[in-house]
Amino acid sequence: MKELYPLLGIVTVLNTPFKTNNSIDFKALKINVCDAMKAGVAGFLVPAMASEVYKLSAIERIKMVAAVLEEVGGKVPVIAGAGEPGLAKAKSLLNSYIGLGCRNVLVQIPYENDNQFKAHFMELAGIDLDLIMLQDWNTSGYGLPDDLICDLFEKVESFRCLKIETVPAGVKYSRILNLTGGRLNVSGGWAVTQMIEGLQRGVHAFMPTGMHWIYAQIYALWIQGKEDDATDLFYKILPVLAFSNQHLDISVHFFKRLLHRQGIYPTDTVREPILPFDRIHQDIADQLIERVITLENEIKYNIGSS
């Protein structure tokens, strides 16, 4: 029987740092990875939606994965994003990632019907991989059918993880965990605003962007049995989540600005096209960034003095 894949905790999705000339700043990317590892994250997903992935060329994506793999040095899993709707491009990316030594991948497949989806998935599963994470993405509904997920899980050895990003997400977390006997590793992505609910439902991993120290601390407190402390800390970032999660582009702007203020990214440059981030956005963001930095400094101080 397939055992639970041990991906437990915070798997951070990395924003792509750009220089002022719009090229990728790989040095800054590695600094972000290093800071996240110090915070205690369980792994990395790169590139993904928060990375502005569809504005990156295939070569840029491959170079990003290579840089993260080099910095991580095998200490935690690196999951390479191959969320391409086209089969040929997805297969090309997967083979390139394997060439780097990365055998953990995330795939996202457009759903038309079960037969079409299975055929597409099995083509990708035929590539020699250790881990396939399937992205169940639907911003306005329940996403992939439960029976389809369970069937693929039982048939494909490398299908070990499911990233659920549906509306609502909570009930689907519970259903999938129940249907697979807790053996399919379930993670929450965009629905990180329901992190406490996810923890209560037994979700294994969470895939937020930024705020590594805060998210890692919330998870650590929860598994230590300090559920009230974890919840209290989560409530302190709810204003941040309410603002940043109103739209993906706002989230990208916000977390780039945060990383710049933290001294991790030299710029907060984003690639076009993207929604504008006007003066009101910036003023609100700066207030919330002060909240985040204060909380993270408190966490670092408490960890250092314990």
N, C-alpha and C positions, 0 to 999 in steps of 0.2 A: 504493500500500500504506500502511495506517495506521502511523504512526510512534509510537514509545514516548512516552508522556506524561511530561514531565520533572519528575516529582515524586519527588525523591531525598533521603532523609535522614529526619529526625524530624518527623513531623506530629503535633503534640501534641493530645490530647483534653482539653478544659478542664472542670475541675470547676466547678459553679455555686456562686458565693459567695452565702450568704444572710445577711441582717442578723438581729438577734435577734428581730425581728418576723416573720421568715420570708419577707420580700420579697427580691428579687434585688439584690445590691450591684453595680451596674454599674461604679462607680469601681474597686472591687477587681478585677473581671473585667478591666478595661483594664490595671491594674497587672500582673496575671499575664501578659497578652498581651505587654506591653512587656518584661518580664523574659525571657520565652521567646524573643522576637526577638533580644534581646541575646545569648542563649545560642547562637543560630544555628539555630533550628528552620527547617524547610523549608515549614511550613504549619500550618494549624489545622483541626480537625474539631470542630464545635459546632452544636447540642448532640447528644450521643451518650449511650451507657449510663453512662459515668462522670460525666456531667452530671446524673444523676438525671432523664433526659429524660422519662420517663413520669409524673413528678410535676409537670411544667411544663405550663402552659396553652399553647395555640397562640400567643397573643399574647406570652407570655414567651419562647417559642422565637424568635419573629421579632425581638423586641427584643434578645435575646442576639446573634443573628447581625448585626444592625445595629450593635451596639456593637463587636463584634470587627472588622467591616469598617471602621468608622471609625478604630479604633486602628491597624489594619494598614496602611491607606492604600495598598493595592495592592502592597505590597512582597513579599508571599508569598501563595500561594493560600489562600483560606478556603473550606472545603467545609462546606456547610450540611446538617445531618442531617435527613432526612425519612423516618426508619425507621419508617413506620407500616404496619401490616398491611392497613388498609383503604384501598382505592384512592382514594375520594373525598377522604379527609383528607390523603393523601399528595399528591394533585394540588393541593389547596388550599394546602398548605405550599409546594410547589414554586413556584406562581405568586406567592405572597407573597415568597419569597426573590428571585425574578426582579425583582419590583418594587423591591427594595432595591438591585438591581444585582449580586446574587450569582448566577452562572450555573454554579457548581460544586456538585453535590449528592451526598449518599450516600443510597441507597435500600436497604431491606430488605424482601423480599417473602416471604410464607409459601409454602412449596413443598408442593403436593399431587401434581402430575404435570407433565410438561414442557409440555403444551398450556396448562394453567391458568397456569403461571408465565410462559410466553412472552406470552400475551395481556395479563397484568397489566403485565409489563415494557414491552411495546410501547406500551401506553397512556401510561405515564410518559415513554417515549422520544419520544413525539410532541410533547412540550412542548419549546420551543426552548431547549436547554441546550448549554453548551460541554463540560461534563464530567459524566458519570454514573459514580459509584463504586458498585459493587454489593457489598453486604455478604453474604459467604458464611459464615453463622453456624450452627454446630451444636456444642453443648458435649459431645456424646456420640457423634459420628460424622463421616463424611467430607464432609457437606454436599452442595452442589449437584453434579449430574453433570457431569463434565468436558466431554462432548459438548454439553451445553446451554450452558455458559459459552462455549465456543469458537464455537458457532453464533451466539449473540447478539453476540459480539465482532466477528465478520466482517460481520454485518448492520447493526449500529447504530454509526454514526460517533461518536456522543458517548459510547459506552461505552468508557472508556479505562482504568479502574482497577478492581481487584478487591481487596477487603479480606478476607483469608482468616482465619477464626477457627473452625477445625475441630479435631477430635481424632483422630489427630495432625495437625499442620499441615505438618510438614517435607516429607513425601513429596508432598503436594499442591502446595506451592510449586514443587517441581521439575517435576512433571507439567505444570502449567499454563504455566510458563515455557517448557518444551520444546514443548508443543503449539502455543503462539502465537508461537514463534520469538523469545521475549523481548520481543515488541511490546506485550503487555498488561502495564500497570504493576501489579505485585503488592506488596501491603503486608501486614504482620503486625500484628494488634491484640492481643487478649488473650494470644496466644502469645508475647508479648515475652520471656517467660522462656526462650524458645529463640532469643534475638536473635543469638547467635554462629552457631548453626546456620543461621539465616535469612541472615545475611551470607555464609556459606560457600555457600549455595544460590543466591545472586544476587538475593535479595529487594531490591526497590527502595526501599521506605519502611517505617518502623515507626511505629505509632500508640500510644504509651504515654500514661500520665497522669502529670504532674508530673516532678520530677527532670530538668528541661530541660537543665541544664548537663552533667549526667553522661551522659545519653543522646546528646546532641549530640557530646560529646567521644569517646564510644565509636565513634560512626559516623565522625567525622573521623579518628581514629587508624587505623581500618580502611582507609579509602579512601586514606590516605597510605602504606599498605603496612606500618604498624606493628601488625600483627595480634596479636603477643604482648602489646603494651601495651594494646590494645583489650580483649583477653580478660582480662588481669589486672584492669583497671578493672571490667569486667562482673562478674567473680567477687566483687568487693568489695560489690556490691549484691545478690548472690544471697540473703542472709538477709532483706533487705527484700522481695524478690519472693516468697520462700517464705511470708512472713507475709501480705503484702497481697493476694496472688493466691489465697488460700484461698477467697474468696467475693467477689463484686462489692461487697456492702455493706461488708465489711471494708476493701476497697480504697478505697471512698468515704470512710469514716471516717478511714482512715490518711492519705490525701493531703490531706483537708481539715485535719487536725491538723498535717501538715507545713507546708502553706501558711500556716496561722495562726502557727506557730512561726517561720517565715521572715519574718513581718511583711508578707506579701503580702495575706492575707485577715484582716480584723479579728476574725472569729469562725470557729469550726470547725462551725458549725451545719449540720445535715443535716435533710432533710425526712422525715417519717414517711409511710408505714410503712418501717421499716428494721431490720435485725438490731441487737440491742444491742451496744454496745462497752463492755464492763465494765472493772473496775479492772485485771484481769490484762492484757486487751488494751491498755489505756492505758499500763501500765508497760512492756510489750514495745515498743509503738510509740514511746514516748519514747526508749528506748535506741537504736532503729533510726534515729529522726529525728536524733539526735546524730551518728550515722555519716554520714547523708546530708549534713547541714550541713557537717561537717568535710571531706568529699570535695569538695563544691561550692566551699568556700572555697579549697581547694588548687588546684582547676581555675582559678578566677578569678584567683588570685595568679600562677599559671604563665602564663596568657594575658596578664595585665597586664605581666609582667616579660619577656616574649619579644619 
